[in-house]
Amino acid sequence: MANQFEVECPCCGATLKVDATVKAVLSHKEKPRPKTIDDISTGLEKLKNAQAEREAAFKKSFEQVKSSKDVLSAKFDELLKQAKEDDPSKPPPKPLGLE
């Protein structure tokens, strides 16, 4: 029994029982984890709230995609109007440094 000792893992906090003569871990006991929720009704309420938040985020994203067609159409019309207003006889601008 003098050759056995216990070591606590610095990462997970588990307790390891090690035998020095055999040079092996004899037993492993995990650190008890705290409960994430106290009551099942609290957990269900959190799940329902998370579902509502996901649904709201989906609706917001869906509306943005629906309105993006109108935004792109308006931008295209504005740029087309600007292109028609420009003088077609004027040569295109030269790249920088080649003037």
Stockholm file with secondary structure:
# STOCKHOLM 1.0

chainA/1-99         MANQFEVECPCCGATLKVDATVKAVLSHKEKPRPKTIDDISTGLEKLKNAQAEREAAFKKSFEQVKSSKDVLSAKFDELLKQAKEDDPSKPPPKPLGLE
#=GR chainA/1-99 SS CTTEEEEECTTTCCEEEEETTTTEEEEEECCCCCCSCSCHHHHHHHHHHHHHHHHHHHHHHHHHHHHHHHHHHHHHHHHHHHHHHSCTTSCCCCCTTCC
#=GC SS_cons        CTTEEEEECTTTCCEEEEETTTTEEEEEECCCCCCSCSCHHHHHHHHHHHHHHHHHHHHHHHHHHHHHHHHHHHHHHHHHHHHHHSCTTSCCCCCTTCC
//
